[in-house]
Amino acid sequence: MGRRILLTCGEPAGVGPELAVKALGCGVDFAWIGDPRHLPAGTPVAQITAPDAQVPPGHLPVIRHEFAADATPGQPNPVNAQGVIDVIARAVDLVGRGDFAAMTTAPINKQALKEGAGFAFPGHTEFLAHLAGNVAVAMMLASTNVSPACRVVPATIHIPLEQVPAALSDEVLEQAIRITHAALIRDFGIAAPRIAVAGLNPHAGEGGTMGRQEADRMRPLLDRLRAQGLDITGPLPADTMFHAPARAGWDAAVCAYHDQALIPIKTLDFAGGVNVTLGLPFVRTSPDHGTALDIAGQGRADPESTIAALRMARDMAALRA
């Protein structure tokens, strides 16, 4: 397997290209895949064709992938949408066949992809699952700057809040828990994972007075999984499970919906959070922020989350090797 991490270009009008340059020297050997025209002017580039080709110090190894047009920071161009999609697919192929150890993806603009190329997926996570053969996946956000670590997995992801109670079936919640359990062992080196599960309702239903999902559905499922040997606590009130003493009791939290999971980690570690797609046959990480079109091209983008994503991809790939 190749030793380099492959960093995709993401939306060329966003901060992705400049963050790739800022990440040079972070201690991770990575190559960038995209159109060199979209990199900041004056970027020292070394175009490579072999995954492990040597490059001069201080140069960004680049796998060239031509796009339809130049990029103007802050202004996504619909004609470049297909190029963004094709880069992701090409990266999956390169990592899947072992040319690179793992992939880190720069943020995409889903609206631009939908308008410019009819992108039919809610986000990166779902598209990667499709490219991998429609495998079952889960989205984890993992902290790098707080202790105890905060790792969260929303069981439901990009759906309206009003649809969550119906979508949070026993099958969906069990799948999220099992994928999380397997990933903590394989990708994070935790031999006996401890998983906390957040309730859906305030106070985890408070005995049924604030909702029956916990008592009628969640608790019987968690009891069954505990009987099978999984170390699970919950369902827990979501408002009291994320302070440091509470986090010391679990290795990952499976939450009912998107914001329930993401608000605590973005509050605790906004700059150092990493998005990880669990369940894929390859390692994929991403910085926990968007394209930041409002500051693109201004040199203001903070590379901390991109660097954290590259380092986590490297460490996870080493555990899989």
C-alpha positions as a LaTeX table, in Angstrom:
\begin{tabular}{lrrr}
\hline
Residue & $x$ (\AA) & $y$ (\AA) & $z$ (\AA) \\
\hline
Met1 & 0.00 & 0.00 & 0.00 \\
Gly2 & 1.16 & 3.53 & $-0.75$ \\
Arg3 & 2.24 & 5.55 & 2.23 \\
Arg4 & 0.92 & 8.95 & 1.16 \\
Ile5 & $-2.45$ & 10.39 & 2.07 \\
Leu6 & $-4.48$ & 11.71 & $-0.86$ \\
Leu7 & $-6.11$ & 15.11 & $-0.33$ \\
Thr8 & $-8.93$ & 16.00 & $-2.72$ \\
Cys9 & $-9.34$ & 19.54 & $-4.00$ \\
Gly10 & $-12.96$ & 20.04 & $-2.92$ \\
Glu11 & $-14.78$ & 23.12 & $-4.21$ \\
Pro12 & $-12.10$ & 25.03 & $-6.15$ \\
Ala13 & $-13.69$ & 28.39 & $-5.34$ \\
Gly14 & $-13.57$ & 27.66 & $-1.61$ \\
Val15 & $-10.75$ & 27.50 & 0.90 \\
Gly16 & $-9.68$ & 23.96 & 0.02 \\
Pro17 & $-6.84$ & 24.84 & $-2.36$ \\
Glu18 & $-5.22$ & 27.35 & 0.00 \\
Leu19 & $-5.57$ & 24.98 & 2.97 \\
Ala20 & $-3.68$ & 22.30 & 1.04 \\
Val21 & $-0.75$ & 24.70 & 0.71 \\
Lys22 & $-0.96$ & 25.76 & 4.36 \\
Ala23 & $-0.87$ & 22.11 & 5.43 \\
Leu24 & 2.56 & 21.56 & 3.86 \\
Gly25 & 5.09 & 20.85 & 6.57 \\
Cys26 & 2.50 & 19.47 & 9.01 \\
Gly27 & 4.38 & 16.19 & 9.29 \\
Val28 & 2.05 & 14.18 & 7.04 \\
Asp29 & 3.18 & 13.02 & 3.62 \\
Phe30 & 0.25 & 13.82 & 1.34 \\
Ala31 & $-0.49$ & 14.56 & $-2.30$ \\
Trp32 & $-3.20$ & 16.88 & $-3.62$ \\
Ile33 & $-5.48$ & 15.90 & $-6.49$ \\
Gly34 & $-7.03$ & 18.66 & $-8.55$ \\
Asp35 & $-6.33$ & 21.30 & $-11.18$ \\
Pro36 & $-3.08$ & 23.17 & $-10.41$ \\
Arg37 & $-4.66$ & 26.34 & $-11.86$ \\
His38 & $-6.88$ & 26.49 & $-8.78$ \\
Leu39 & $-4.01$ & 26.64 & $-6.28$ \\
Pro40 & $-2.89$ & 30.03 & $-4.93$ \\
Ala41 & $-0.56$ & 31.86 & $-7.28$ \\
Gly42 & 3.08 & 31.00 & $-6.72$ \\
Thr43 & 2.42 & 27.64 & $-5.06$ \\
Pro44 & 5.51 & 25.42 & $-5.51$ \\
Val45 & 4.04 & 22.41 & $-7.30$ \\
Ala46 & 5.58 & 19.07 & $-8.22$ \\
Gln47 & 3.28 & 17.14 & $-10.53$ \\
Ile48 & 3.56 & 13.40 & $-9.96$ \\
Thr49 & 2.32 & 10.32 & $-11.80$ \\
Ala50 & 3.64 & 7.68 & $-9.40$ \\
Pro51 & 1.98 & 7.79 & $-5.95$ \\
Asp52 & 5.27 & 7.67 & $-4.01$ \\
Ala53 & 7.32 & 9.83 & $-6.37$ \\
Gln54 & 9.88 & 12.00 & $-4.59$ \\
Val55 & 9.38 & 15.77 & $-4.72$ \\
Pro56 & 11.64 & 18.70 & $-3.80$ \\
Pro57 & 11.30 & 19.95 & $-0.22$ \\
Gly58 & 8.57 & 22.54 & 0.22 \\
His59 & 6.74 & 21.50 & $-2.96$ \\
Leu60 & 3.16 & 20.26 & $-3.06$ \\
Pro61 & 2.88 & 16.86 & $-4.76$ \\
Val62 & 0.02 & 17.18 & $-7.25$ \\
Ile63 & $-1.91$ & 14.62 & $-9.23$ \\
Arg64 & $-3.22$ & 16.67 & $-12.10$ \\
His65 & $-6.94$ & 16.53 & $-12.81$ \\
Glu66 & $-8.01$ & 19.15 & $-15.32$ \\
Phe67 & $-11.23$ & 21.09 & $-14.78$ \\
Ala68 & $-13.36$ & 22.89 & $-17.31$ \\
Ala69 & $-12.48$ & 26.39 & $-16.10$ \\
Asp70 & $-10.37$ & 28.53 & $-13.82$ \\
Ala71 & $-11.67$ & 29.24 & $-10.33$ \\
Thr72 & $-12.57$ & 32.60 & $-8.81$ \\
Pro73 & $-12.38$ & 32.51 & $-5.00$ \\
Gly74 & $-15.81$ & 32.84 & $-3.44$ \\
Gln75 & $-17.69$ & 32.24 & $-6.70$ \\
Pro76 & $-18.43$ & 28.59 & $-7.51$ \\
Asn77 & $-18.62$ & 27.97 & $-11.25$ \\
Pro78 & $-21.24$ & 25.38 & $-12.29$ \\
Val79 & $-19.02$ & 24.17 & $-15.15$ \\
Asn80 & $-16.50$ & 22.91 & $-12.59$ \\
Ala81 & $-19.05$ & 20.85 & $-10.66$ \\
Gln82 & $-18.45$ & 17.65 & $-12.62$ \\
Gly83 & $-14.71$ & 18.01 & $-12.04$ \\
Val84 & $-15.23$ & 18.09 & $-8.27$ \\
Ile85 & $-17.34$ & 14.92 & $-8.44$ \\
Asp86 & $-14.84$ & 13.17 & $-10.73$ \\
Val87 & $-11.93$ & 13.98 & $-8.40$ \\
Ile88 & $-13.72$ & 12.30 & $-5.49$ \\
Ala89 & $-14.43$ & 9.22 & $-7.59$ \\
Arg90 & $-10.86$ & 9.11 & $-8.86$ \\
Ala91 & $-9.51$ & 9.43 & $-5.32$ \\
Val92 & $-11.69$ & 6.53 & $-4.15$ \\
Asp93 & $-10.27$ & 4.42 & $-6.98$ \\
Leu94 & $-6.66$ & 5.35 & $-6.18$ \\
Val95 & $-7.06$ & 4.66 & $-2.47$ \\
Gly96 & $-9.15$ & 1.55 & $-3.04$ \\
Arg97 & $-6.46$ & $-0.10$ & $-5.14$ \\
Gly98 & $-3.76$ & 0.72 & $-2.60$ \\
Asp99 & $-1.87$ & 3.51 & $-4.36$ \\
Phe100 & $-2.50$ & 5.76 & $-1.36$ \\
Ala101 & $-2.92$ & 4.88 & 2.31 \\
Ala102 & $-6.08$ & 6.94 & 2.90 \\
Met103 & $-8.01$ & 9.92 & 1.62 \\
Thr104 & $-8.81$ & 13.28 & 3.15 \\
Thr105 & $-11.47$ & 15.32 & 1.40 \\
Ala106 & $-11.63$ & 19.10 & 1.22 \\
Pro107 & $-15.13$ & 20.60 & 1.61 \\
Ile108 & $-17.57$ & 20.60 & $-1.30$ \\
Asn109 & $-20.42$ & 22.99 & $-2.07$ \\
Lys110 & $-23.41$ & 20.67 & $-2.41$ \\
Gln111 & $-25.63$ & 23.37 & $-3.94$ \\
Ala112 & $-23.06$ & 24.07 & $-6.67$ \\
Leu113 & $-22.71$ & 20.36 & $-7.42$ \\
Lys114 & $-26.47$ & 19.91 & $-7.64$ \\
Glu115 & $-26.97$ & 22.93 & $-9.88$ \\
Gly116 & $-23.94$ & 22.28 & $-12.07$ \\
Ala117 & $-23.95$ & 18.48 & $-12.36$ \\
Gly118 & $-27.20$ & 17.16 & $-10.89$ \\
Phe119 & $-25.41$ & 15.77 & $-7.81$ \\
Ala120 & $-27.99$ & 13.48 & $-6.24$ \\
Phe121 & $-26.43$ & 12.87 & $-2.82$ \\
Pro122 & $-26.98$ & 14.81 & 0.42 \\
Gly123 & $-23.23$ & 15.02 & 1.00 \\
His124 & $-19.79$ & 13.45 & 0.84 \\
Thr125 & $-20.69$ & 10.63 & 3.24 \\
Glu126 & $-23.53$ & 9.27 & 1.15 \\
Phe127 & $-21.59$ & 9.62 & $-2.12$ \\
Leu128 & $-18.60$ & 7.75 & $-0.73$ \\
Ala129 & $-20.87$ & 4.96 & 0.51 \\
His130 & $-22.28$ & 4.72 & $-3.01$ \\
Leu131 & $-18.83$ & 4.62 & $-4.61$ \\
Ala132 & $-17.78$ & 1.89 & $-2.18$ \\
Gly133 & $-20.64$ & $-0.35$ & $-3.29$ \\
Asn134 & $-23.53$ & 1.07 & $-1.25$ \\
Val135 & $-21.98$ & $-0.07$ & 2.01 \\
Ala136 & $-23.50$ & 0.84 & 5.36 \\
Val137 & $-21.66$ & 3.82 & 6.84 \\
Ala138 & $-21.84$ & 6.22 & 9.74 \\
Met139 & $-20.54$ & 9.77 & 10.13 \\
Met140 & $-18.26$ & 10.39 & 13.09 \\
Leu141 & $-16.96$ & 13.73 & 14.28 \\
Ala142 & $-13.83$ & 13.32 & 16.39 \\
Ser143 & $-12.01$ & 15.91 & 18.47 \\
Thr144 & $-8.23$ & 16.29 & 18.49 \\
Asn145 & $-7.73$ & 19.12 & 21.00 \\
Val146 & $-9.79$ & 18.14 & 24.04 \\
Ser147 & $-9.38$ & 15.49 & 26.71 \\
Pro148 & $-11.14$ & 13.19 & 27.27 \\
Ala149 & $-11.67$ & 12.83 & 23.55 \\
Cys150 & $-15.08$ & 13.62 & 22.12 \\
Arg151 & $-16.28$ & 11.32 & 19.32 \\
Val152 & $-19.88$ & 11.58 & 18.19 \\
Val153 & $-21.93$ & 9.64 & 15.64 \\
Pro154 & $-25.38$ & 10.89 & 14.60 \\
Ala155 & $-27.63$ & 7.92 & 13.83 \\
Thr156 & $-29.64$ & 10.07 & 11.43 \\
Ile157 & $-27.81$ & 12.69 & 9.42 \\
His158 & $-29.05$ & 15.10 & 6.76 \\
Ile159 & $-32.81$ & 15.05 & 7.27 \\
Pro160 & $-35.27$ & 17.61 & 8.69 \\
Leu161 & $-35.73$ & 17.44 & 12.44 \\
Glu162 & $-39.44$ & 16.64 & 12.07 \\
Gln163 & $-38.50$ & 13.39 & 10.28 \\
Val164 & $-36.08$ & 12.14 & 12.95 \\
Pro165 & $-38.51$ & 10.24 & 15.25 \\
Ala166 & $-39.77$ & 8.08 & 12.39 \\
Ala167 & $-36.31$ & 7.66 & 10.84 \\
Leu168 & $-34.71$ & 6.58 & 14.13 \\
Ser169 & $-35.79$ & 2.96 & 13.80 \\
Asp170 & $-34.31$ & 0.08 & 15.77 \\
Glu171 & $-32.44$ & $-0.99$ & 12.63 \\
Val172 & $-30.95$ & 2.47 & 12.05 \\
Leu173 & $-29.82$ & 2.89 & 15.64 \\
Glu174 & $-28.40$ & $-0.64$ & 15.88 \\
Gln175 & $-26.49$ & $-0.16$ & 12.63 \\
Ala176 & $-24.94$ & 3.08 & 13.89 \\
Ile177 & $-23.91$ & 1.42 & 17.15 \\
Arg178 & $-22.40$ & $-1.65$ & 15.48 \\
Ile179 & $-20.50$ & 0.38 & 12.88 \\
Thr180 & $-19.16$ & 2.63 & 15.64 \\
His181 & $-18.13$ & $-0.34$ & 17.77 \\
Ala182 & $-16.24$ & $-1.99$ & 14.90 \\
Ala183 & $-14.54$ & 1.27 & 13.87 \\
Leu184 & $-13.35$ & 2.05 & 17.40 \\
Ile185 & $-11.56$ & $-1.30$ & 17.40 \\
Arg186 & $-10.20$ & $-1.23$ & 13.85 \\
Asp187 & $-9.49$ & 2.47 & 13.29 \\
Phe188 & $-8.85$ & 3.86 & 16.76 \\
Gly189 & $-7.16$ & 0.90 & 18.46 \\
Ile190 & $-9.66$ & 0.66 & 21.31 \\
Ala191 & $-9.89$ & $-3.02$ & 22.20 \\
Ala192 & $-13.04$ & $-2.81$ & 24.33 \\
Pro193 & $-15.09$ & 0.19 & 23.18 \\
Arg194 & $-17.50$ & 1.94 & 25.51 \\
Ile195 & $-20.43$ & 3.55 & 23.70 \\
Ala196 & $-22.92$ & 6.02 & 25.14 \\
Val197 & $-26.29$ & 6.44 & 23.43 \\
Ala198 & $-28.19$ & 9.71 & 23.70 \\
Gly199 & $-31.94$ & 9.72 & 24.12 \\
Leu200 & $-34.16$ & 11.41 & 21.56 \\
Asn201 & $-36.28$ & 13.49 & 23.93 \\
Pro202 & $-35.41$ & 16.00 & 26.67 \\
His203 & $-34.16$ & 14.21 & 29.80 \\
Ala204 & $-34.18$ & 10.98 & 27.73 \\
Gly205 & $-37.95$ & 10.96 & 28.00 \\
Glu206 & $-37.99$ & 11.27 & 31.82 \\
Gly207 & $-39.77$ & 7.99 & 32.37 \\
Gly208 & $-42.16$ & 8.55 & 29.51 \\
Thr209 & $-43.45$ & 11.96 & 30.58 \\
Met210 & $-41.50$ & 13.70 & 27.77 \\
Gly211 & $-41.70$ & 11.01 & 25.12 \\
Arg212 & $-41.94$ & 7.24 & 24.88 \\
Gln213 & $-39.21$ & 6.42 & 22.35 \\
Glu214 & $-36.58$ & 5.76 & 25.01 \\
Ala215 & $-38.70$ & 3.44 & 27.16 \\
Asp216 & $-40.57$ & 1.66 & 24.38 \\
Arg217 & $-37.89$ & 1.28 & 21.70 \\
Met218 & $-34.40$ & 2.41 & 22.63 \\
Arg219 & $-34.01$ & 0.76 & 26.02 \\
Pro220 & $-35.07$ & $-2.73$ & 24.86 \\
Leu221 & $-32.67$ & $-2.50$ & 21.92 \\
Leu222 & $-29.75$ & $-1.40$ & 24.11 \\
Asp223 & $-30.54$ & $-4.14$ & 26.63 \\
Arg224 & $-30.35$ & $-6.70$ & 23.82 \\
Leu225 & $-27.01$ & $-5.36$ & 22.60 \\
Arg226 & $-25.64$ & $-5.33$ & 26.14 \\
Ala227 & $-26.67$ & $-8.97$ & 26.51 \\
Gln228 & $-24.58$ & $-9.69$ & 23.40 \\
Gly229 & $-21.50$ & $-8.24$ & 25.07 \\
Leu230 & $-21.41$ & $-4.62$ & 23.88 \\
Asp231 & $-20.46$ & $-2.05$ & 26.52 \\
Ile232 & $-23.29$ & 0.47 & 26.12 \\
Thr233 & $-24.76$ & 3.09 & 28.45 \\
Gly234 & $-28.03$ & 4.85 & 27.79 \\
Pro235 & $-30.28$ & 6.13 & 26.64 \\
Leu236 & $-28.81$ & 9.17 & 28.36 \\
Pro237 & $-30.05$ & 12.78 & 28.60 \\
Ala238 & $-28.13$ & 14.56 & 25.85 \\
Asp239 & $-27.69$ & 17.75 & 27.89 \\
Thr240 & $-25.57$ & 16.10 & 30.62 \\
Met241 & $-23.36$ & 13.62 & 28.75 \\
Phe242 & $-20.75$ & 15.86 & 27.13 \\
His243 & $-18.90$ & 17.57 & 29.99 \\
Ala244 & $-15.44$ & 16.19 & 30.75 \\
Pro245 & $-16.29$ & 13.83 & 33.65 \\
Ala246 & $-19.15$ & 12.33 & 31.63 \\
Arg247 & $-16.97$ & 11.90 & 28.51 \\
Ala248 & $-14.43$ & 9.99 & 30.62 \\
Gly249 & $-16.98$ & 7.18 & 30.80 \\
Trp250 & $-17.29$ & 6.53 & 27.08 \\
Asp251 & $-15.19$ & 6.33 & 23.90 \\
Ala252 & $-17.91$ & 7.47 & 21.48 \\
Ala253 & $-21.46$ & 8.76 & 21.71 \\
Val254 & $-24.17$ & 7.70 & 19.29 \\
Cys255 & $-26.75$ & 10.47 & 19.04 \\
Ala256 & $-30.26$ & 10.60 & 17.63 \\
Tyr257 & $-29.81$ & 13.39 & 15.10 \\
His258 & $-27.33$ & 15.72 & 13.44 \\
Asp259 & $-27.27$ & 18.76 & 15.70 \\
Gln260 & $-27.51$ & 16.74 & 18.91 \\
Ala261 & $-24.14$ & 15.24 & 17.97 \\
Leu262 & $-22.42$ & 18.15 & 16.26 \\
Ile263 & $-23.22$ & 21.03 & 18.60 \\
Pro264 & $-21.19$ & 19.67 & 21.54 \\
Ile265 & $-18.13$ & 18.75 & 19.51 \\
Lys266 & $-18.10$ & 22.03 & 17.62 \\
Thr267 & $-18.40$ & 23.85 & 20.93 \\
Leu268 & $-15.59$ & 21.85 & 22.53 \\
Asp269 & $-13.20$ & 21.71 & 19.57 \\
Phe270 & $-14.35$ & 23.83 & 16.65 \\
Ala271 & $-10.96$ & 24.13 & 14.98 \\
Gly272 & $-9.70$ & 20.61 & 15.69 \\
Gly273 & $-12.74$ & 18.52 & 14.83 \\
Val274 & $-12.39$ & 15.85 & 12.14 \\
Asn275 & $-15.13$ & 14.22 & 10.09 \\
Val276 & $-14.59$ & 10.45 & 9.65 \\
Thr277 & $-16.72$ & 8.13 & 7.52 \\
Leu278 & $-16.99$ & 4.84 & 9.40 \\
Gly279 & $-17.72$ & 1.57 & 7.64 \\
Leu280 & $-15.88$ & 2.23 & 4.38 \\
Pro281 & $-13.35$ & $-0.29$ & 3.06 \\
Phe282 & $-10.81$ & 2.55 & 3.04 \\
Val283 & $-9.98$ & 5.40 & 5.42 \\
Arg284 & $-11.62$ & 8.76 & 4.76 \\
Thr285 & $-11.38$ & 11.88 & 6.89 \\
Ser286 & $-12.31$ & 15.51 & 6.30 \\
Pro287 & $-11.97$ & 18.84 & 8.08 \\
Asp288 & $-15.04$ & 19.71 & 10.09 \\
His289 & $-15.96$ & 22.90 & 8.24 \\
Gly290 & $-17.41$ & 24.03 & 4.95 \\
Thr291 & $-16.07$ & 25.78 & 1.88 \\
Ala292 & $-15.97$ & 29.20 & 3.61 \\
Leu293 & $-16.67$ & 31.04 & 0.36 \\
Asp294 & $-16.81$ & 34.35 & 2.23 \\
Ile295 & $-13.08$ & 34.24 & 3.06 \\
Ala296 & $-11.77$ & 32.15 & 0.17 \\
Gly297 & $-8.66$ & 33.53 & $-1.48$ \\
Gln298 & $-7.96$ & 35.99 & 1.33 \\
Gly299 & $-5.32$ & 33.91 & 3.12 \\
Arg300 & $-7.41$ & 33.87 & 6.31 \\
Ala301 & $-8.46$ & 30.22 & 6.33 \\
Asp302 & $-7.32$ & 28.26 & 9.40 \\
Pro303 & $-5.60$ & 25.00 & 8.38 \\
Glu304 & $-5.89$ & 23.38 & 11.84 \\
Ser305 & $-8.85$ & 21.13 & 11.00 \\
Thr306 & $-7.35$ & 20.09 & 7.65 \\
Ile307 & $-4.06$ & 19.21 & 9.34 \\
Ala308 & $-5.93$ & 17.30 & 12.05 \\
Ala309 & $-7.83$ & 15.38 & 9.35 \\
Leu310 & $-4.61$ & 14.48 & 7.54 \\
Arg311 & $-2.96$ & 13.30 & 10.76 \\
Met312 & $-5.99$ & 11.24 & 11.75 \\
Ala313 & $-6.12$ & 9.65 & 8.29 \\
Arg314 & $-2.44$ & 8.72 & 8.62 \\
Asp315 & $-2.92$ & 7.23 & 12.09 \\
Met316 & $-6.05$ & 5.29 & 11.11 \\
Ala317 & $-4.36$ & 3.90 & 7.99 \\
Ala318 & $-1.42$ & 2.74 & 10.11 \\
Leu319 & $-3.80$ & 0.78 & 12.34 \\
Arg320 & $-5.37$ & $-0.87$ & 9.28 \\
Ala321 & $-2.02$ & $-1.72$ & 7.68 \\
\hline
\end{tabular}
